[in-house]
Amino acid sequence: MSLTNRQLRLKTRPEGLVQRENFDLVETEVPELKDGEVLVRTLYISMDPTNRVWMRDIPQYLPPVAIGETMRALGLGRVVASRSPRYAEGDLVQGITGWQDYLVLHQDTPGYVRLPADPGIPLPTLLGAAGMSGITAYYGMTDIAPVQAGETLVVSAAAGSVGSIAGQIGKIMGARVIGIAGGADKCRYLVDELGFDAAVDYKAADFKQQLKVATPDGVHVNFENVGGEVMKAVLGRMNIGGRVALCGLIAGYNSGEKPSDDFSPFIMKRLTMRGFLVLDYTKTKEAVHAITGWIREGKLKTEETVAEGLENAPVVLNRLFDGSHRGKLVLHVAD
């Protein structure tokens, strides 16, 4: 029996927030497998700020998604048919699935990880704390801008998938951790549930004063996910010799605005900034092993916001920018 594959293909490049009208929902027949191929049923799709970047026709670390192409996205799927000795039916596969129901994958295609049928942790967590989000946070905090016991760490977008893990790793390392998030509820979540030492609300009129009060000894390390005015405020609190791990600039992903070119704080305070991508780290077992160990020991808490329906992917992606989620945002496609 033939299977139908639904694909969301980029129709027009969004201006501002993503709209359903920017995509065509196309149905195609799943082709017959050839030797060495497997058919993967998409279960969950990772919703990431980089998805929005990939829609823009600008120079970036991967080619922009072309008009008419299935939207690129990281996901998790299960093998439902196999003509490969390396994959068995029932195996879980993590990698670029795209916004679609099915993926035909050749066994030699790089960038895909085969997981056991029962990984022992919730599947959405494989895309969050035990996936790319957690790996990004781990290497940001241990390699890019290592934080030391007794130092002050500030994390922006701290209630999100990367920031929430980065802040908790900072606590494990013995740092005093300040989270920046939008709204009183998220700030309470950071302190009461994740164990941050303090949280400041970037939406509040007195945000800068809150930040000043929360960092009486200045800031040694900034894990930056936002950019814009939030980043400017944190740079103003940095200590001499402070370090910045530049993970994202989400404030400008929809607007297209460029970050400020005022680098005077870097001169006056002799700051160091390193930009990085999770793609820089091919050996991820160290990070996953450490994170899953902390989860089992109760030192690190995870949370996922699960939305429903492949057809809703464009609208769900916008939740990354309006703050209506906590932790890792994933889209459930199939059981």
N, C-alpha and C positions, 0 to 999 in steps of 0.2 A: 504493500500500500504506500502510495506516494505521500510525502509530508509537505506541508506548506510552511514556508519561512517568511515571517514578517520582518521587514527591515525599515528602519528610519533613515532616509537618505537626505543629506543636506541639500535643500532647494535654493535657499538664499542665505546670505551671511547676515546674522542678526545685528541690529543696531540697538544697543542697550540690552534690556532683558531678552532672553530667548523666548520665542513664540512658537506655538504649534505650527503656524503657517510657514516657518522657516524650514520645515521638513515635509517630505512626501513619505507616507506610509505605503510601502510597496510589498506585494505578496509575490513570492517566487516559489517554484518547486525545488525542493532539496534534491541535488543531483545524486546519481548512484556513486557509491564509494569506489575508488580505485585502490590498487595495492598500496599499502603504507599509509592509508588515510583513516581517519576516525570521524565520526559524527558526534558533535558535542551539543547537548541541549543546555542553553543558557538558563541558569537558576537565579543568579543575582548579578546586578550590574553596579559597579562602583560609580558614585556621583562625585566628581572631583572638579575643583576650580580649573584645572588644566583643560578639561573638556571645553570650557568657554574659550580658552586661548586657542585651542586647535581649530575653532570655527573662524578665526580671524585670518585674513590673508596678509600676514606680516612675517618677517623673519623670526624663526623660533627653532627650538632644539629638535623638533620633528617637522616634517612637511605639514602645512595646513591641510585639513580635510578638504578634499576637492568637491566642487559642486557636483551633485549626482552620486557621491560616494556614501556608503554606509557610515554613519557616525562612529568614530573611533572611541573606544572606552575599554577600561579594564573590567574584567568580569570573572565569574566563577560558574563553571558548568559541569555536567556529568556526561560521561561517554555513554551513548545509547546504542552505538553500533561501531564495530571496529574491524578493520582489515590490516591491522598493525600488530606485530608481536610485542610492541612496547606498551600498548594500552589495552586494557581489558574493559569490557562493559561494566559499568558501575564506578569506574575510576573518576575521581574529581580532577578537573583541569583548571588551572588559574593562568590567566594571561589576557591578551587583547581579544575580547569577544565581539566588541562592537554593540551597537543598539540593534540587536536582532535576536530571533528565537533560536536559531541554529547556526552552528559554525562547522564547516568542513575543514579539518586540520590535518596537514601532513606530519608524519611522525618526526621529520627532520627540521621542521620549522622552529627556529630558535625563539626564546622568550616565553615559553610555556612550561609550567611546572605541573608534574603529575603528582597528585596527592592520594592518600589511601581513601577508600570508599567511606570510611568512618574516621574522620580526623580527631574526634574526641573533644572538639569545641564547636560552638554554634557556627554555622556556615557564614553568616554575616561578619563574624569576628575575623574570619580569614581575609576579608577585604579591608578590615579596620586595624585594630591593634596588632593582630598577627599577620597583617598584610603590608601593603605599600605605605599606608599611613604610619603604622608603628615603626617600620623600618626607617622611614624618613626622620621621624622624631628621634629614634635611637642614634643614628649616625650624626644628626645635627647636634645632639647633646654630648656625644662621646668623641667625635672626630673633628667636626667643623668648629665648634666653639665649646670645648669641654668646660663644664662648670665644676667648681671646687666646693667642698664643704665650707659653710660659713659665708659664701658669696650670695649676692642677690641676683636672681634671675627673673626677667620679665618676659612673659609669653603673650603675644597678641593672638586674636582669634582663639583664645584659650579653651573655649567650650567646644571647639571643632575637633575633627578626627585626628589631626596631627598635633595641634596645640595641647589638647587634653592629655595626650600621652607624653609629650615633651615636658610639660609641667610636672607630671608625676615622676618622670625619670629624674628631673631636677631634685625633687624631694628625696628620692632614693639615694641620690648622690650627696645629700646633706645640705643642699642650698636652701635659702629663703626664697620662696617662689611667689611671685605676684602675677595674677592672670588679668588680662584685659578682655572683656566680653561686653555684649550688648544687652542691657536690661538687668534689673535687680534679681530676677529669678535665676538667670545664668550665673550671676556673680555669687549668689548664695550656693548654687550647685557646686561651683569651683571650691568654695571654702568648706562647706558642710559635708559634701560627699566625696570630693576628690582630694581633700586635705591641703589645698593651697593655703598659704599663710594670709593672703589678702587678695581681693579682687576689686578692680575698678571698672566703672561703667563708662565706655567711650561715648554713649549716647547722652550722658548727663551734662548739664550746663557747666558743672564744676569739675569736669573730667581731669583737667590738668592739675587742679588742686588736690583731687583724690590721689592722683599718681604721685604727687609730691609727698603727701602724708604717708603713703604706703611704702615709699622708698627713702626713708630718712638718711640712709647711708649711701645713697646713690644706687646705680645699676652697674653690675659687673658684666653680665651677659644678657643680650637681647635675642630671643628667638623670634624672628620677625616673619609674620605671615600676611600682614595687611598693607603696609606702606602708607603713603599719604600723610594726613595730619596725625594719625596715631603714631606712626614711626617718628615723625618730627618731635612729638612730645617726649617719647622715650629717649631719643638721642639727646635731648636737653637735660636728661637726668643721668646720663652715662658718666661713669668715673674715668679718670685718666687711665689709659691702657685697656679700656673695655673692649669686649668682643661682640660682634653681631653675626649671627647665623641667618643669612637671608634665604628664607625658604619660599616665600611667596609675596606677591604684591596685589592681593585680591581687590583692594580698593579701586584699582584702575582697570580691572578685567572687562567690565561692562561699558564703562565710560570711554575707555581708550586713552585716558589721561596718562601722561608720563609722570613718573615720580619726580620729586623736587630735585633740582641740581645744586642745592645748597649743601656743599660738603664742608662748610666751615667747622662743624663740630668734630669732624674727623681730624682736622688739623689741630684745633685747640686742645682736644682731649686725646690725641694720638690713638684714635680708635682703629680697630681692625675689623673689616667686614669680608665674609666669604659667602658667595652665592653657591648653591649646590642643588643637584637633582638626585632623586633616588636612583636614577639610571646610572649614576657614577659608581654605584655599589652592586657588583655582580655577585659577591659572596654574602648572601643574606641569611645564611643559617645561623651565624653568630647572633644577629639581631633577634630573629624569631625565637631562638632558644632562650635568650635572656628574657624576652618579653613574656613568653608563655610560662617561664619559670616564675616570674614576678606575679603573673595572674594566679597561678596555682598557690603561691605563698600568701596571697591576699594583699600584696604590696601595690598592685596596680589594678584599677577598676576600668572596665570597658563599658561602652554604651553605643548602641546603634539605633538610628532612626530609620525604620524600614517603610518605604513607600511602595505602592502597588501599581503594576501595569506598565508594560513596555510602551504602550501608546502615550503614556503620561510623562515619559522621560524629559521632554523639553521643559515642561512646567516644573517638574520635580527638581531639575537642575537649579532653577532660580532660588530654591530654598537655601542654597549655599550662600546667597547674597542678601537675603532678607532676614536671616537669623532665625528662621522658624524650625530649627532642628538642634539636637545636641549630639555630640559624638560623631560617629561615622554615619553619613547618609548613603543608604544603599536602596536600590530599586529591586523589588522582588518580581521576577518574571514567571517562574514556574516552580512547582514543588519537586 
